[in-house]
Amino acid sequence: MTKAKQNAAQKQVTCACETAPKLIFPCSGSSDVGELADRAARMLTKTGAGRMYCLAGIGGRVSGIMESTKSAAKILVIDGCPHDCAGNTLRQAGFNKFEHLRLCDIGMAKGRSEVCDVSIQKVVEKGRAILEG
Amino acid sequence: MKKIQILGTGCPKCKLLMANVEAAVKALGTEATIEKVEKIQDIMKFAVMTTPALVVDGQVKSAGKVLSADDIKKMLA
């Protein structure tokens, strides 16, 4: 492993001596709004507002992901469309306490939302406000 | 025999969890191997986001908290 990769890996894991992480679960669906949710979550991670985590790991009941999620300081779920797949995945895994950002509630309709910097930034700003609130 | 792993890079909380695990195993008289996993690349194989974490027979049982010896005893019993 290169030094850069080691440093990146170090940033992925938080010691409990530090503040518990704020985790972000986007639906990452195949539609335009799913892509917006995914790209906004990645941007929020890059800017340090929170950390994107694997929704598939919740669905697959991966023990490390389940236990880390239990210890999160805050959970932000970003769903693109009204099906609420990400939110329902969390609920079915027993996580009922989370903040829910639904892109359909902020004027982004499935199939009619351009994936562009302006739209991503709009989601990022909403997500950041929730994470910092 | 149980395989117990403590994931953590060596901070005081990781060491405290290790001590609590050792106390729990001793109190129960359980046959177990206890291993400290400190390399970040090895920790990441368990997909945890926070440490210290406790792994029993390959399953992550807790992450981001220091379980007491009593909590660990209940988990191992």
Backbone of each chain as ProteinMPNN parsed JSONL, in Angstrom:
{"seq_chain_A": "MTKAKQNAAQKQVTCACETAPKLIFPCSGSSDVGELADRAARMLTKTGAGRMYCLAGIGGRVSGIMESTKSAAKILVIDGCPHDCAGNTLRQAGFNKFEHLRLCDIGMAKGRSEVCDVSIQKVVEKGRAILEG", "coords_chain_A": {"N_chain_A": [[0.848, -1.199, 0.0], [0.577, 2.188, -0.879], [1.95, 5.272, 0.504], [0.154, 7.393, 0.208], [-2.237, 6.017, -0.164], [-2.408, 4.755, 2.279], [-2.747, 6.941, 3.981], [-5.213, 7.837, 3.065], [-6.774, 5.646, 3.753], [-6.548, 5.75, 6.509], [-8.051, 8.003, 7.074], [-10.559, 7.023, 6.661], [-11.319, 5.526, 8.797], [-12.496, 6.122, 12.016], [-11.299, 6.788, 15.18], [-12.773, 6.098, 18.336], [-12.04, 7.903, 20.183], [-12.148, 10.251, 18.946], [-14.701, 12.487, 17.663], [-17.802, 10.874, 17.035], [-18.652, 9.729, 13.763], [-20.618, 11.484, 11.252], [-22.867, 9.95, 9.297], [-23.645, 9.293, 5.863], [-26.142, 8.131, 3.778], [-26.848, 7.659, 0.606], [-29.423, 6.953, -1.843], [-28.464, 6.233, -4.295], [-29.621, 5.434, -6.68], [-30.603, 4.268, -10.02], [-31.67, 6.244, -11.577], [-31.873, 9.75, -12.696], [-32.207, 11.355, -10.383], [-31.293, 9.595, -8.491], [-28.603, 9.45, -9.138], [-27.926, 12.096, -8.599], [-28.291, 12.139, -5.818], [-26.287, 10.379, -5.047], [-23.924, 11.638, -6.017], [-23.976, 14.028, -4.62], [-23.676, 13.085, -2.011], [-21.093, 12.101, -2.124], [-19.737, 14.475, -2.538], [-20.298, 15.842, -0.175], [-18.864, 14.255, 1.537], [-16.249, 14.661, 0.632], [-15.914, 17.329, 1.308], [-15.965, 17.207, 3.992], [-18.259, 17.344, 5.538], [-19.661, 15.152, 6.289], [-19.713, 11.529, 6.187], [-19.9, 9.418, 3.503], [-21.469, 6.266, 3.366], [-21.887, 2.695, 2.954], [-24.866, 1.787, 1.631], [-25.627, -0.639, 0.611], [-24.305, -2.353, 2.262], [-25.804, -2.21, 4.548], [-28.174, -3.341, 3.669], [-27.177, -5.874, 3.139], [-26.543, -6.638, 5.649], [-23.926, -6.439, 6.738], [-21.695, -6.964, 9.249], [-19.744, -5.17, 10.298], [-20.44, -2.756, 9.126], [-23.045, -2.432, 10.034], [-22.66, -2.228, 12.848], [-20.98, 0.02, 13.008], [-22.708, 1.942, 12.049], [-24.579, 2.038, 14.064], [-23.152, 3.459, 15.931], [-23.002, 6.017, 14.995], [-22.902, 9.616, 14.985], [-24.801, 11.1, 13.75], [-27.226, 10.395, 11.23], [-27.69, 10.773, 7.841], [-30.0, 10.34, 5.369], [-30.335, 10.175, 1.921], [-32.73, 10.301, -0.391], [-33.737, 9.84, -3.727], [-36.218, 9.615, -5.105], [-39.84, 9.255, -4.494], [-40.103, 6.613, -3.647], [-38.467, 6.036, -1.568], [-36.287, 4.238, -1.051], [-33.752, 4.082, 0.216], [-34.265, 5.065, 2.801], [-36.188, 3.205, 3.635], [-34.655, 0.895, 3.587], [-32.867, 1.364, 5.662], [-34.699, 1.508, 7.81], [-35.788, -1.088, 7.818], [-33.625, -2.438, 8.681], [-33.53, -1.77, 11.247], [-32.849, 0.797, 11.942], [-34.184, 3.604, 12.932], [-33.904, 6.211, 13.59], [-33.084, 8.836, 11.892], [-32.039, 11.508, 9.697], [-33.87, 12.714, 6.953], [-33.523, 13.405, 3.651], [-35.298, 14.177, 0.894], [-35.195, 14.255, -2.505], [-37.315, 14.714, -4.187], [-38.863, 16.345, -2.696], [-37.657, 18.769, -2.82], [-38.075, 19.869, -5.222], [-37.012, 18.305, -7.281], [-37.706, 16.24, -9.73], [-38.126, 12.834, -10.58], [-36.632, 11.617, -13.504], [-36.808, 14.024, -14.736], [-34.817, 15.702, -13.982], [-31.923, 17.41, -14.365], [-28.606, 16.194, -14.244], [-26.323, 18.062, -13.025], [-23.765, 20.489, -12.133], [-24.997, 22.592, -10.74], [-27.39, 21.497, -9.749], [-26.372, 19.419, -8.174], [-24.984, 20.912, -6.298], [-27.081, 22.187, -5.03], [-28.318, 20.078, -3.681], [-26.201, 19.345, -2.051], [-25.975, 21.611, -0.409], [-28.418, 21.557, 0.979], [-28.099, 19.108, 2.28], [-25.832, 19.591, 3.825], [-26.746, 21.56, 5.562], [-28.583, 20.095, 7.046], [-26.9, 18.19, 8.227], [-25.325, 19.806, 9.812], [-27.125, 20.923, 11.471]], "CA_chain_A": [[0.0, 0.0, 0.0], [1.386, 3.397, -0.943], [1.745, 6.204, 1.616], [-1.077, 8.147, -0.055], [-3.376, 5.128, 0.082], [-2.476, 4.54, 3.727], [-3.332, 8.147, 4.559], [-6.631, 7.835, 2.71], [-7.394, 4.599, 4.563], [-6.583, 6.255, 7.892], [-9.155, 8.959, 7.181], [-11.822, 6.3, 6.58], [-11.649, 4.935, 10.091], [-12.435, 7.098, 13.096], [-11.148, 6.267, 16.536], [-13.846, 6.604, 19.189], [-11.522, 9.035, 20.951], [-12.602, 11.428, 18.218], [-16.15, 12.565, 17.593], [-18.413, 9.846, 16.183], [-18.895, 10.314, 12.435], [-21.957, 11.694, 10.705], [-22.887, 9.062, 8.137], [-24.565, 9.656, 4.782], [-26.555, 6.996, 2.952], [-27.665, 8.034, -0.546], [-30.031, 5.778, -2.475], [-27.596, 5.893, -5.447], [-30.441, 4.728, -7.663], [-30.161, 4.343, -11.417], [-32.271, 7.403, -12.249], [-31.163, 11.02, -12.555], [-32.208, 11.8, -8.983], [-30.419, 8.662, -7.766], [-27.228, 9.903, -9.386], [-27.743, 13.349, -7.849], [-28.133, 11.781, -4.396], [-24.96, 9.76, -4.908], [-22.839, 12.604, -6.224], [-24.014, 14.986, -3.507], [-23.117, 12.407, -0.833], [-19.633, 12.064, -2.307], [-19.24, 15.842, -2.363], [-20.372, 16.123, 1.266], [-17.75, 13.53, 2.154], [-14.997, 15.349, 0.264], [-15.813, 18.612, 2.01], [-15.863, 16.948, 5.426], [-19.52, 17.55, 6.256], [-20.069, 13.832, 6.788], [-19.021, 10.455, 5.466], [-20.762, 8.493, 2.768], [-21.272, 4.884, 3.792], [-22.473, 1.764, 1.981], [-26.246, 1.349, 1.863], [-25.687, -2.079, 0.3], [-23.814, -3.055, 3.45], [-26.945, -2.291, 5.467], [-29.058, -4.363, 3.083], [-26.508, -7.164, 3.281], [-26.293, -6.865, 7.09], [-22.489, -6.597, 7.0], [-21.638, -6.658, 10.685], [-18.939, -3.977, 10.543], [-21.217, -1.582, 8.707], [-24.18, -2.328, 10.96], [-22.214, -1.747, 14.16], [-20.494, 1.393, 12.859], [-23.886, 2.807, 11.879], [-25.173, 2.208, 15.406], [-22.369, 4.409, 16.729], [-22.924, 7.306, 14.29], [-23.418, 10.798, 15.688], [-26.003, 11.494, 13.008], [-27.368, 9.667, 9.967], [-28.446, 11.482, 6.803], [-30.408, 9.484, 4.251], [-30.742, 10.981, 0.763], [-33.507, 9.525, -1.36], [-34.026, 10.596, -4.933], [-37.628, 9.611, -5.492], [-40.755, 8.954, -3.375], [-40.073, 5.208, -3.183], [-37.73, 6.032, -0.285], [-35.573, 2.955, -0.928], [-32.674, 4.15, 1.215], [-34.893, 5.189, 4.113], [-36.816, 1.927, 3.995], [-33.589, -0.077, 3.85], [-32.396, 1.635, 7.025], [-35.752, 1.139, 8.77], [-35.909, -2.554, 7.902], [-32.454, -2.943, 9.408], [-33.679, -1.371, 12.644], [-32.411, 2.182, 12.172], [-35.36, 4.461, 12.762], [-33.578, 7.592, 13.899], [-32.2, 9.436, 10.891], [-32.535, 12.672, 8.974], [-34.252, 12.24, 5.626], [-33.595, 14.409, 2.577], [-35.923, 13.59, -0.301], [-35.006, 15.224, -3.587], [-38.627, 15.051, -4.744], [-39.422, 17.412, -1.855], [-36.99, 20.054, -3.091], [-38.339, 20.226, -6.619], [-36.276, 17.496, -8.254], [-38.575, 15.122, -10.102], [-37.464, 11.703, -11.24], [-36.751, 11.616, -14.962], [-36.859, 15.401, -15.258], [-33.818, 16.494, -13.254], [-30.6, 17.339, -15.01], [-27.474, 15.976, -13.333], [-25.34, 19.101, -13.336], [-23.138, 21.047, -10.931], [-25.952, 23.436, -10.001], [-28.302, 20.61, -9.02], [-25.589, 18.721, -7.135], [-24.698, 21.888, -5.242], [-28.335, 22.429, -4.294], [-28.482, 18.94, -2.756], [-25.107, 19.445, -1.07], [-26.302, 22.662, 0.567], [-29.489, 21.039, 1.848], [-27.536, 18.046, 3.109], [-24.905, 20.187, 4.814], [-27.567, 22.242, 6.583], [-29.145, 19.052, 7.927], [-25.808, 17.578, 9.019], [-24.801, 20.775, 10.789], [-28.224, 21.393, 12.314]], "C_chain_A": [[0.886, 1.253, 0.0], [1.067, 4.294, 0.249], [0.426, 6.97, 1.445], [-2.308, 7.294, 0.239], [-3.542, 4.853, 1.571], [-3.122, 5.733, 4.414], [-4.831, 8.214, 4.291], [-7.379, 6.811, 3.55], [-7.553, 5.07, 6.002], [-7.78, 7.182, 8.087], [-10.512, 8.254, 7.182], [-12.263, 5.793, 7.946], [-11.463, 5.974, 11.189], [-12.282, 6.388, 14.429], [-12.24, 6.882, 17.393], [-13.37, 7.722, 20.106], [-11.911, 10.336, 20.266], [-14.134, 11.448, 18.258], [-16.68, 11.472, 16.671], [-18.781, 10.472, 14.841], [-20.375, 10.544, 12.137], [-21.99, 10.911, 9.391], [-23.966, 9.46, 7.137], [-24.864, 8.413, 3.946], [-27.415, 7.512, 1.794], [-28.282, 6.777, -1.161], [-29.176, 5.301, -3.653], [-28.357, 5.103, -6.507], [-30.0, 5.003, -9.098], [-30.701, 5.556, -12.162], [-31.417, 8.653, -12.063], [-31.1, 11.476, -11.09], [-31.376, 10.86, -8.093], [-28.965, 9.053, -7.918], [-26.941, 11.192, -8.624], [-27.512, 13.065, -6.361], [-26.723, 11.241, -4.153], [-23.845, 10.791, -5.003], [-22.808, 13.662, -5.129], [-23.398, 14.365, -2.25], [-21.589, 12.359, -0.924], [-19.022, 13.456, -2.085], [-19.255, 16.226, -0.878], [-19.24, 15.424, 2.008], [-16.431, 14.249, 1.88], [-14.81, 16.649, 1.037], [-15.835, 18.447, 3.532], [-17.139, 17.134, 6.227], [-20.019, 16.255, 6.892], [-19.303, 12.778, 6.015], [-20.035, 9.535, 4.799], [-20.426, 7.073, 3.197], [-22.109, 3.992, 2.877], [-23.882, 1.309, 2.366], [-26.384, -0.154, 1.595], [-25.208, -2.906, 1.493], [-24.888, -3.178, 4.521], [-27.899, -3.378, 4.969], [-28.491, -5.761, 3.272], [-26.166, -7.517, 4.711], [-24.822, -7.177, 7.369], [-22.224, -6.103, 8.423], [-20.848, -5.391, 10.99], [-19.688, -2.707, 10.198], [-22.411, -1.37, 9.634], [-23.741, -1.714, 12.294], [-21.685, -0.316, 14.086], [-21.664, 2.37, 12.731], [-24.572, 3.054, 13.218], [-24.441, 3.284, 16.207], [-22.265, 5.789, 16.074], [-23.499, 8.436, 15.133], [-24.716, 11.261, 15.04], [-26.034, 10.68, 11.708], [-28.216, 10.52, 9.024], [-28.736, 10.504, 5.667], [-30.854, 10.405, 3.117], [-31.449, 10.069, -0.236], [-33.855, 10.404, -2.55], [-35.507, 10.708, -5.206], [-38.525, 9.168, -4.334], [-40.782, 7.482, -2.944], [-39.315, 5.068, -1.86], [-36.955, 4.741, -0.038], [-34.506, 2.993, 0.172], [-33.26, 4.217, 2.628], [-35.508, 3.868, 4.559], [-35.778, 0.846, 4.287], [-33.06, 0.1, 5.271], [-33.437, 1.173, 8.052], [-35.848, -0.379, 8.936], [-34.727, -3.189, 8.619], [-32.485, -2.493, 10.871], [-33.201, 0.033, 12.965], [-33.582, 3.121, 11.879], [-35.068, 5.931, 13.014], [-32.575, 8.116, 12.866], [-32.863, 10.659, 10.277], [-32.782, 12.243, 7.532], [-34.364, 13.401, 4.643], [-34.13, 13.72, 1.333], [-35.863, 14.623, -1.422], [-36.333, 15.618, -4.228], [-39.286, 16.177, -3.934], [-38.758, 18.767, -2.087], [-37.03, 20.365, -4.597], [-37.578, 19.438, -7.66], [-37.081, 16.237, -8.568], [-37.784, 14.056, -10.857], [-37.709, 11.744, -12.746], [-36.762, 13.0, -15.579], [-35.863, 16.308, -14.551], [-32.441, 16.314, -13.88], [-29.522, 17.122, -13.94], [-26.373, 16.96, -13.732], [-24.812, 19.689, -12.023], [-24.122, 21.855, -10.08], [-26.889, 22.571, -9.154], [-27.577, 19.888, -7.888], [-25.347, 19.664, -5.969], [-25.931, 22.179, -4.39], [-28.56, 21.318, -3.258], [-27.422, 18.998, -1.656], [-25.452, 20.471, 0.004], [-27.409, 22.227, 1.523], [-28.934, 19.991, 2.809], [-26.626, 18.609, 4.195], [-25.688, 20.859, 5.935], [-28.156, 21.234, 7.57], [-28.061, 18.467, 8.822], [-25.3, 18.516, 10.101], [-25.878, 21.236, 11.772], [-28.359, 20.636, 13.619]], "O_chain_A": [[1.828, 1.356, 0.786], [0.052, 4.111, 0.921], [-0.318, 7.17, 2.406], [-3.29, 7.769, 0.81], [-4.661, 4.732, 2.071], [-3.942, 5.569, 5.317], [-5.617, 8.593, 5.16], [-8.49, 7.073, 4.01], [-8.576, 4.814, 6.636], [-8.438, 7.155, 9.127], [-11.503, 8.817, 7.646], [-13.458, 5.651, 8.206], [-10.42, 6.621, 11.284], [-13.056, 5.489, 14.757], [-12.599, 8.046, 17.209], [-14.178, 8.41, 20.731], [-11.996, 11.386, 20.901], [-14.77, 10.55, 18.809], [-16.073, 11.178, 15.642], [-19.182, 11.635, 14.795], [-21.254, 9.886, 12.695], [-21.213, 11.194, 8.479], [-25.051, 9.903, 7.512], [-23.953, 7.735, 3.47], [-28.601, 7.777, 1.989], [-27.743, 5.678, -1.023], [-29.162, 4.113, -3.973], [-27.801, 4.212, -7.149], [-29.145, 5.851, -9.353], [-30.239, 5.864, -13.261], [-30.392, 8.635, -11.38], [-30.055, 11.928, -10.623], [-30.828, 11.281, -7.074], [-28.189, 9.0, -6.964], [-25.855, 11.368, -8.071], [-26.649, 13.673, -5.729], [-26.062, 11.604, -3.18], [-22.935, 10.815, -4.175], [-21.737, 14.138, -4.753], [-22.681, 15.039, -1.51], [-20.889, 12.553, 0.07], [-17.936, 13.589, -1.519], [-18.323, 16.865, -0.39], [-18.72, 15.946, 2.993], [-15.605, 14.422, 2.776], [-13.688, 17.023, 1.378], [-15.737, 19.428, 4.27], [-17.114, 17.089, 7.457], [-20.714, 16.275, 7.908], [-18.364, 13.087, 5.281], [-20.905, 8.957, 5.451], [-19.26, 6.719, 3.37], [-22.942, 4.484, 2.116], [-24.06, 0.542, 3.312], [-27.154, -0.847, 2.26], [-25.664, -4.031, 1.699], [-24.889, -4.127, 5.306], [-28.368, -4.217, 5.739], [-29.228, -6.712, 3.531], [-25.572, -8.563, 4.973], [-24.513, -8.079, 8.149], [-22.504, -4.948, 8.747], [-21.247, -4.614, 11.857], [-19.581, -1.701, 10.899], [-22.74, -0.233, 9.972], [-24.381, -0.792, 12.801], [-21.916, 0.477, 14.999], [-21.609, 3.487, 13.244], [-25.082, 4.145, 13.473], [-25.037, 3.942, 17.059], [-21.516, 6.641, 16.552], [-24.451, 8.246, 15.89], [-25.617, 11.756, 15.717], [-24.988, 10.326, 11.163], [-29.322, 10.934, 9.371], [-27.822, 9.919, 5.084], [-31.658, 11.312, 3.331], [-30.839, 9.186, -0.839], [-34.221, 11.569, -2.393], [-36.001, 11.794, -5.508], [-38.017, 8.747, -3.294], [-41.435, 7.152, -1.954], [-39.503, 4.097, -1.127], [-36.971, 4.212, 1.074], [-34.377, 2.053, 0.957], [-32.808, 3.515, 3.532], [-35.367, 3.464, 5.713], [-35.998, -0.018, 5.137], [-32.835, -0.873, 5.99], [-33.095, 0.525, 9.041], [-35.972, -0.886, 10.051], [-34.806, -4.319, 9.1], [-31.573, -2.8, 11.639], [-33.152, 0.422, 14.132], [-33.915, 3.387, 10.724], [-35.883, 6.797, 12.694], [-31.374, 7.866, 12.965], [-34.082, 10.821, 10.33], [-31.992, 11.493, 6.959], [-35.216, 14.275, 4.802], [-33.509, 12.806, 0.79], [-36.408, 15.72, -1.303], [-36.467, 16.724, -4.752], [-40.165, 16.876, -4.439], [-39.242, 19.792, -1.606], [-36.146, 21.022, -5.147], [-37.503, 19.858, -8.815], [-37.128, 15.296, -7.774], [-36.899, 14.356, -11.658], [-38.844, 11.887, -13.201], [-36.73, 13.141, -16.801], [-36.033, 17.527, -14.519], [-31.883, 15.217, -13.913], [-29.521, 17.766, -12.891], [-25.6, 16.711, -14.657], [-25.345, 19.419, -10.946], [-24.08, 21.804, -8.851], [-27.146, 22.875, -7.989], [-28.103, 19.761, -6.783], [-25.483, 19.283, -4.806], [-25.83, 22.391, -3.181], [-28.939, 21.581, -2.117], [-27.706, 18.736, -0.487], [-25.243, 20.225, 1.192], [-27.346, 22.493, 2.723], [-29.257, 19.988, 3.997], [-26.652, 18.156, 5.339], [-25.338, 20.742, 7.109], [-28.219, 21.488, 8.772], [-28.268, 18.271, 10.02], [-24.894, 18.076, 11.176], [-25.572, 21.866, 12.785], [-29.246, 20.936, 14.418]]}, "seq_chain_B": "MKKIQILGTGCPKCKLLMANVEAAVKALGTEATIEKVEKIQDIMKFAVMTTPALVVDGQVKSAGKVLSADDIKKMLA", "coords_chain_B": {"N_chain_B": [[-13.116, -23.191, 20.392], [-13.135, -19.711, 20.87], [-12.497, -16.978, 18.662], [-11.262, -13.929, 19.284], [-11.078, -10.584, 18.328], [-9.636, -7.397, 18.632], [-10.14, -4.357, 17.255], [-8.221, -1.6, 16.482], [-6.142, 1.293, 16.526], [-4.427, 1.661, 18.603], [-5.016, 3.456, 20.636], [-5.885, 4.88, 23.92], [-8.548, 4.036, 24.488], [-8.831, 1.768, 22.936], [-7.018, 0.109, 24.18], [-8.206, -0.113, 26.656], [-10.52, -1.508, 26.008], [-9.363, -3.907, 25.231], [-8.322, -4.756, 27.71], [-10.72, -5.112, 29.096], [-11.857, -7.18, 27.632], [-10.029, -9.226, 28.13], [-10.435, -9.508, 30.88], [-13.095, -10.351, 30.926], [-12.989, -12.799, 29.557], [-11.345, -14.234, 31.237], [-12.893, -14.277, 33.558], [-15.096, -15.784, 32.75], [-13.899, -18.113, 32.066], [-13.643, -18.943, 29.528], [-12.469, -20.582, 26.598], [-10.377, -18.969, 24.489], [-8.843, -17.158, 21.813], [-7.123, -14.147, 21.807], [-6.72, -11.33, 19.899], [-4.978, -8.453, 18.84], [-5.726, -6.086, 16.451], [-4.056, -3.852, 14.644], [-3.129, -2.611, 12.343], [-4.103, -0.343, 9.889], [-5.003, -1.09, 7.339], [-5.703, -3.719, 7.771], [-7.728, -3.419, 9.631], [-9.649, -2.177, 8.086], [-10.598, -4.219, 6.531], [-12.724, -5.247, 7.844], [-14.751, -3.527, 7.411], [-15.454, -1.503, 9.182], [-16.255, 1.759, 10.45], [-15.619, 3.092, 12.653], [-13.493, 2.905, 15.524], [-12.674, 1.84, 18.924], [-13.241, -1.576, 17.892], [-14.994, -4.63, 18.33], [-14.542, -7.963, 17.549], [-15.912, -11.116, 17.148], [-15.304, -14.358, 16.373], [-15.152, -13.634, 13.651], [-17.323, -11.931, 13.27], [-18.39, -8.617, 13.551], [-19.053, -7.226, 16.593], [-19.311, -4.92, 18.051], [-18.747, -1.419, 17.534], [-16.881, 1.547, 17.743], [-17.169, 1.991, 20.45], [-16.435, 1.437, 23.937], [-16.891, -1.474, 25.362], [-18.04, -2.705, 28.506], [-16.555, -5.064, 30.844], [-18.568, -6.666, 31.838], [-20.58, -6.392, 29.884], [-19.283, -7.628, 27.779], [-18.995, -10.184, 28.753], [-21.66, -11.048, 28.762], [-22.058, -11.125, 26.053], [-20.35, -13.126, 25.232], [-21.198, -15.318, 26.601]], "CA_chain_B": [[-12.41, -22.012, 20.909], [-13.543, -18.476, 20.214], [-11.441, -16.079, 18.205], [-11.671, -12.553, 19.587], [-10.154, -9.582, 17.784], [-9.907, -6.002, 18.995], [-9.666, -3.499, 16.171], [-7.91, -0.248, 16.942], [-4.756, 1.652, 16.2], [-3.578, 1.704, 19.801], [-5.355, 4.568, 21.524], [-6.257, 4.41, 25.26], [-9.831, 3.326, 24.503], [-8.591, 0.43, 22.373], [-6.326, -0.659, 25.222], [-9.19, -0.394, 27.698], [-11.375, -2.592, 25.503], [-8.537, -5.122, 25.319], [-8.277, -5.161, 29.119], [-12.052, -5.6, 29.458], [-12.02, -8.493, 26.991], [-9.207, -10.184, 28.888], [-11.108, -9.732, 32.16], [-14.319, -11.126, 30.672], [-12.594, -14.167, 29.183], [-10.808, -14.86, 32.46], [-14.008, -14.494, 34.487], [-15.961, -16.847, 32.226], [-13.127, -19.324, 31.848], [-13.842, -19.314, 28.126], [-11.273, -20.792, 25.79], [-10.404, -17.982, 23.403], [-7.621, -16.46, 21.418], [-7.379, -12.702, 21.75], [-5.746, -10.734, 18.978], [-5.12, -7.018, 18.604], [-5.519, -5.74, 15.04], [-3.69, -2.432, 14.703], [-2.834, -2.023, 11.025], [-5.325, 0.256, 9.349], [-5.494, -1.87, 6.197], [-6.346, -4.927, 8.31], [-8.974, -2.969, 10.265], [-10.61, -1.845, 7.029], [-11.18, -5.453, 5.968], [-13.969, -5.529, 8.57], [-15.715, -2.503, 6.967], [-15.883, -0.611, 10.257], [-15.95, 3.172, 10.255], [-15.143, 3.606, 13.939], [-12.841, 1.98, 16.446], [-12.345, 0.419, 18.878], [-14.296, -2.506, 17.513], [-14.818, -5.971, 18.876], [-14.926, -8.994, 16.579], [-15.925, -12.47, 17.712], [-15.433, -15.364, 15.31], [-15.326, -12.99, 12.347], [-18.469, -11.024, 13.246], [-18.207, -7.39, 14.334], [-20.085, -7.174, 17.63], [-19.48, -3.524, 18.443], [-17.795, -0.501, 16.9], [-16.954, 2.923, 18.226], [-17.437, 2.126, 21.885], [-15.693, 0.541, 24.825], [-17.822, -2.293, 26.142], [-17.547, -3.095, 29.829], [-16.296, -6.503, 30.967], [-19.874, -7.326, 32.013], [-21.229, -6.456, 28.558], [-18.566, -8.62, 26.969], [-19.331, -11.502, 29.313], [-23.002, -11.405, 28.253], [-21.901, -11.394, 24.624], [-19.599, -14.366, 25.041], [-21.823, -16.441, 27.343]], "C_chain_B": [[-12.825, -20.766, 20.138], [-12.314, -17.673, 19.776], [-11.932, -14.641, 18.398], [-10.613, -11.595, 19.056], [-10.6, -8.188, 18.236], [-9.283, -5.135, 17.909], [-9.415, -2.093, 16.707], [-6.437, 0.041, 16.74], [-3.876, 1.853, 17.423], [-3.843, 2.851, 20.747], [-5.756, 4.014, 22.906], [-7.572, 3.629, 25.298], [-9.693, 1.915, 23.936], [-7.949, -0.457, 23.437], [-7.282, -1.028, 26.355], [-10.121, -1.525, 27.265], [-10.637, -3.925, 25.578], [-8.523, -5.651, 26.756], [-9.627, -5.727, 29.56], [-12.332, -6.968, 28.853], [-11.251, -9.554, 27.776], [-9.87, -10.522, 30.227], [-12.344, -10.604, 31.983], [-13.994, -12.581, 30.372], [-12.107, -14.923, 30.414], [-11.954, -15.205, 33.413], [-14.89, -15.658, 34.042], [-15.23, -18.187, 32.127], [-13.28, -19.843, 30.425], [-12.505, -19.566, 27.435], [-11.346, -19.845, 24.595], [-9.001, -17.492, 23.076], [-7.978, -14.99, 21.297], [-6.275, -12.059, 20.924], [-6.029, -9.244, 18.828], [-4.801, -6.753, 17.137], [-5.278, -4.239, 14.968], [-3.43, -1.786, 13.353], [-4.135, -1.562, 10.375], [-5.879, -0.548, 8.174], [-6.16, -3.17, 6.636], [-7.674, -4.579, 8.98], [-10.049, -2.752, 9.202], [-11.249, -3.072, 6.393], [-12.506, -5.802, 6.644], [-15.053, -4.491, 8.262], [-16.206, -1.601, 8.089], [-15.456, 0.822, 9.95], [-15.358, 3.768, 11.52], [-14.465, 2.496, 14.733], [-12.902, 2.579, 17.85], [-13.549, -0.43, 18.459], [-13.951, -3.889, 18.049], [-15.367, -6.986, 17.881], [-14.84, -10.349, 17.263], [-16.218, -13.452, 16.585], [-15.804, -14.732, 13.959], [-16.472, -12.013, 12.244], [-18.189, -9.801, 14.113], [-19.375, -7.28, 15.318], [-20.317, -5.764, 18.149], [-18.425, -2.694, 17.731], [-17.988, 0.877, 17.496], [-17.286, 3.067, 19.687], [-16.62, 1.109, 22.673], [-16.713, -0.215, 25.672], [-17.199, -2.623, 27.489], [-17.29, -4.602, 29.841], [-17.617, -7.26, 31.126], [-20.62, -7.461, 30.685], [-20.584, -7.543, 27.698], [-18.872, -10.04, 27.47], [-20.698, -11.968, 28.787], [-22.921, -11.817, 26.784], [-21.259, -12.762, 24.375], [-20.293, -15.578, 25.656], [-22.726, -17.262, 26.431]], "O_chain_B": [[-12.861, -20.766, 18.908], [-11.263, -17.688, 20.418], [-12.889, -14.204, 17.759], [-9.418, -11.765, 19.299], [-11.786, -7.86, 18.219], [-8.075, -5.171, 17.675], [-10.296, -1.481, 17.312], [-5.597, -0.858, 16.779], [-2.697, 2.181, 17.289], [-2.995, 3.187, 21.573], [-5.946, 2.806, 23.048], [-7.697, 2.667, 26.055], [-10.353, 0.984, 24.397], [-8.298, -1.629, 23.574], [-7.185, -2.108, 26.939], [-10.466, -2.394, 28.066], [-11.219, -4.946, 25.946], [-8.691, -6.849, 26.985], [-9.678, -6.704, 30.307], [-12.967, -7.814, 29.482], [-11.765, -10.64, 28.046], [-9.868, -11.676, 30.655], [-12.607, -11.49, 32.795], [-14.653, -13.489, 30.878], [-12.418, -16.099, 30.603], [-11.982, -16.287, 34.0], [-15.373, -16.427, 34.873], [-15.851, -19.25, 32.108], [-13.075, -21.026, 30.154], [-11.532, -18.848, 27.663], [-12.274, -19.92, 23.789], [-8.116, -17.423, 23.93], [-9.021, -14.638, 20.744], [-5.084, -12.212, 21.198], [-7.181, -8.829, 18.703], [-3.744, -7.142, 16.64], [-6.19, -3.446, 15.203], [-3.499, -0.565, 13.221], [-5.123, -2.294, 10.322], [-7.095, -0.673, 8.03], [-7.067, -3.668, 5.968], [-8.631, -5.35, 8.908], [-11.213, -3.102, 9.399], [-12.316, -2.977, 5.786], [-13.312, -6.554, 6.095], [-16.156, -4.573, 8.801], [-17.268, -0.991, 7.965], [-14.447, 1.065, 9.288], [-14.689, 4.8, 11.485], [-14.814, 1.32, 14.626], [-13.172, 3.776, 17.957], [-14.704, -0.048, 18.649], [-12.785, -4.255, 18.196], [-16.507, -6.88, 17.429], [-13.829, -10.687, 17.878], [-17.258, -13.374, 15.931], [-16.658, -15.24, 13.233], [-16.597, -11.324, 11.232], [-17.796, -9.932, 15.272], [-20.538, -7.247, 14.915], [-21.404, -5.45, 18.633], [-17.357, -3.189, 17.371], [-19.114, 1.32, 17.724], [-17.652, 4.155, 20.131], [-16.183, 0.081, 22.154], [-17.317, 0.347, 26.585], [-15.986, -2.797, 27.601], [-17.75, -5.326, 28.958], [-17.766, -8.367, 30.609], [-21.213, -8.5, 30.395], [-21.268, -8.278, 26.985], [-18.99, -10.974, 26.677], [-20.867, -13.129, 28.415], [-23.616, -12.729, 26.337], [-21.6, -13.456, 23.417], [-20.015, -16.719, 25.285], [-23.33, -18.238, 26.875]]}, "name": "protein", "num_of_chains": 2, "seq": "MTKAKQNAAQKQVTCACETAPKLIFPCSGSSDVGELADRAARMLTKTGAGRMYCLAGIGGRVSGIMESTKSAAKILVIDGCPHDCAGNTLRQAGFNKFEHLRLCDIGMAKGRSEVCDVSIQKVVEKGRAILEGMKKIQILGTGCPKCKLLMANVEAAVKALGTEATIEKVEKIQDIMKFAVMTTPALVVDGQVKSAGKVLSADDIKKMLA"}
